[in-house]
Amino acid sequence: MKILLLGKDGQVGWQLQRSLAPHGDVVACGRGECDLVNPEQIRSVVRQIRPDVIVNASAYTAVDKAESEAELAHCVNAQAPAILAAEAASLKALLVHYSTDYVYDGNKTGAYVESDQTAPQSVYGLSKLAGEEAIRASACKSIIFRTSWVFGARGGNFVKTILRLARDKDSLNVVADQVGSPTPAALIATVTGLVLAMVRQGRLLDPGESRLYHLAAARPVSWCEFAKTIVHLAGSVPGFDLRLEAAAINEIPTWGYPTPAKRPANSRLDCSRLESEFGLLMPDWQPYLERMLQLLALKQNGY
Ligand SMILES: NC(=O)c1ccc[n+]([C@@H]2O[C@H](COP(=O)([O-])OP(=O)(O)OC[C@H]3O[C@@H](n4cnc5c(N)ncnc54)[C@H](OP(=O)(O)O)[C@@H]3O)[C@@H](O)[C@H]2O)c1
């Protein structure tokens, strides 16, 4: 099986290089090899490689910046997936793509299921939903995973931001009325590999069939609870020299930390569909965070 991986240098893409390797010959491309703002380059890369599976982990993910770069966000998150879907359809290839909790408005009381109404509140959310819709409207076989609050040792994310702030600050205010599941990039990549293997082993999709799954770690928390856990755990890992203590992280409401993009208050994703169809159980995010902190400490000390 030939797999074309796009976005190899992102949080998820980096982990996919590892998790896809056992499932076929992986051709991994970053922005240098395939710039998603260049439709001709996208078509030419796909036509040259002629993959059985395209895994698209690249995206415009700067949520706040997207508010002032709507065209670019739309180009990368909606137009490029549409081109990939058309190319996949003509090769009869499977397209695997990632989307976000930000397609919801966050007003639901319980966890979101895949059939819930979407209502993005931000340019980023709108662009990601447009990407999903373009894929579903195409004739290609596709699997779309909606995930949330991604973190990992590679790339920029909330964990790294908190660690950076914790080095210098005595206290910190963090939003406590937005709830979601921090999801390790490594988990997303491992589940993608497993699902791909199972799909290849008989749960084949019909031509043009598009499947949508929520993929998030268990145990949703608020950003504030997540920040406290990061600082608490990092405090016991040798190598971190943090000034901030978890007890000095204060809960604030969303209105106390204004951002250009509006974010959903409720980002909880119900993963039952993914778990029951593929016999999986989404794990807690904390052991992944512990391993990430150990790795970062080693790196920091020149390992
Ligand atoms: N991060 C989150 O919290 C989060 C939450 C929910 C859903 N998701 C979704 O999960 C998926 C993976 O996200 P991630 O966290 O791994 O994202 P990421 O770390 O920001 O990586 C995105 C990758 O896309 C690449 N990219 C951006 N613009 C490009 C362009 N014009 N041409 C080619 N490549 C381009 C970036 O390249 P460079 O390295 O060159 O910049 C980067 O490697 C995305 O679909 C995202 O929307 C993410």
PDBQT file of the ligand as one rigid body, heavy atoms in Angstrom, charges set to zero:
ROOT
HETATM    1  N1  LIG A 401      -3.722  21.822  17.060  1.00  0.00    +0.000 N 
HETATM    2  C1  LIG A 401      -4.930  21.613  17.604  1.00  0.00    +0.000 C 
HETATM    3  O1  LIG A 401      -5.163  21.901  18.792  1.00  0.00    +0.000 OA
HETATM    4  C2  LIG A 401      -6.026  20.986  16.789  1.00  0.00    +0.000 A 
HETATM    5  C3  LIG A 401      -7.305  20.848  17.367  1.00  0.00    +0.000 A 
HETATM    6  C4  LIG A 401      -8.311  20.264  16.598  1.00  0.00    +0.000 A 
HETATM    7  C5  LIG A 401      -8.065  19.819  15.319  1.00  0.00    +0.000 A 
HETATM    8  N2  LIG A 401      -6.829  19.976  14.783  1.00  0.00    +0.000 N 
HETATM    9  C6  LIG A 401      -6.599  19.511  13.402  1.00  0.00    +0.000 C 
HETATM   10  O2  LIG A 401      -5.669  18.434  13.455  1.00  0.00    +0.000 OA
HETATM   11  C7  LIG A 401      -4.874  18.454  12.255  1.00  0.00    +0.000 C 
HETATM   12  C8  LIG A 401      -3.400  18.429  12.637  1.00  0.00    +0.000 C 
HETATM   13  O3  LIG A 401      -3.125  19.580  13.428  1.00  0.00    +0.000 OA
HETATM   14  P1  LIG A 401      -1.689  19.855  14.073  1.00  0.00    +0.000 P 
HETATM   15  O4  LIG A 401      -1.923  20.289  15.469  1.00  0.00    +0.000 OA
HETATM   16  O5  LIG A 401      -0.789  18.702  13.789  1.00  0.00    +0.000 OA
HETATM   17  O6  LIG A 401      -1.268  21.123  13.230  1.00  0.00    +0.000 OA
HETATM   18  P2  LIG A 401       0.146  21.844  13.132  1.00  0.00    +0.000 P 
HETATM   19  O7  LIG A 401       1.074  21.300  14.168  1.00  0.00    +0.000 OA
HETATM   20  O8  LIG A 401      -0.118  23.304  13.083  1.00  0.00    +0.000 OA
HETATM   21  O9  LIG A 401       0.690  21.340  11.733  1.00  0.00    +0.000 OA
HETATM   22  C9  LIG A 401       0.090  21.758  10.557  1.00  0.00    +0.000 C 
HETATM   23  C10 LIG A 401       1.046  21.491   9.422  1.00  0.00    +0.000 C 
HETATM   24  O10 LIG A 401       0.428  22.004   8.240  1.00  0.00    +0.000 OA
HETATM   25  C11 LIG A 401       1.435  22.620   7.492  1.00  0.00    +0.000 C 
HETATM   26  N3  LIG A 401       0.928  23.654   6.625  1.00  0.00    +0.000 N 
HETATM   27  C12 LIG A 401       0.329  24.831   6.938  1.00  0.00    +0.000 A 
HETATM   28  N4  LIG A 401       0.088  25.539   5.833  1.00  0.00    +0.000 NA
HETATM   29  C13 LIG A 401       0.553  24.797   4.789  1.00  0.00    +0.000 A 
HETATM   30  C14 LIG A 401       0.625  24.999   3.406  1.00  0.00    +0.000 A 
HETATM   31  N5  LIG A 401       0.175  26.121   2.808  1.00  0.00    +0.000 N 
HETATM   32  N6  LIG A 401       1.155  24.024   2.634  1.00  0.00    +0.000 NA
HETATM   33  C15 LIG A 401       1.633  22.902   3.195  1.00  0.00    +0.000 A 
HETATM   34  N7  LIG A 401       1.628  22.647   4.504  1.00  0.00    +0.000 NA
HETATM   35  C16 LIG A 401       1.086  23.602   5.295  1.00  0.00    +0.000 A 
HETATM   36  C17 LIG A 401       2.382  23.231   8.501  1.00  0.00    +0.000 C 
HETATM   37  O11 LIG A 401       3.623  23.403   7.843  1.00  0.00    +0.000 OA
HETATM   38  P3  LIG A 401       4.841  24.206   8.482  1.00  0.00    +0.000 P 
HETATM   39  O12 LIG A 401       5.425  23.238   9.484  1.00  0.00    +0.000 OA
HETATM   40  O13 LIG A 401       5.722  24.468   7.335  1.00  0.00    +0.000 OA
HETATM   41  O14 LIG A 401       4.250  25.423   9.104  1.00  0.00    +0.000 OA
HETATM   42  C18 LIG A 401       2.401  22.182   9.596  1.00  0.00    +0.000 C 
HETATM   43  O15 LIG A 401       3.439  21.265   9.418  1.00  0.00    +0.000 OA
HETATM   44  C19 LIG A 401      -5.302  19.675  11.471  1.00  0.00    +0.000 C 
HETATM   45  O16 LIG A 401      -6.236  19.304  10.514  1.00  0.00    +0.000 OA
HETATM   46  C20 LIG A 401      -5.973  20.561  12.506  1.00  0.00    +0.000 C 
HETATM   47  O17 LIG A 401      -6.929  21.420  11.936  1.00  0.00    +0.000 OA
HETATM   48  C21 LIG A 401      -5.794  20.539  15.493  1.00  0.00    +0.000 A 
ENDROOT
TORSDOF 0
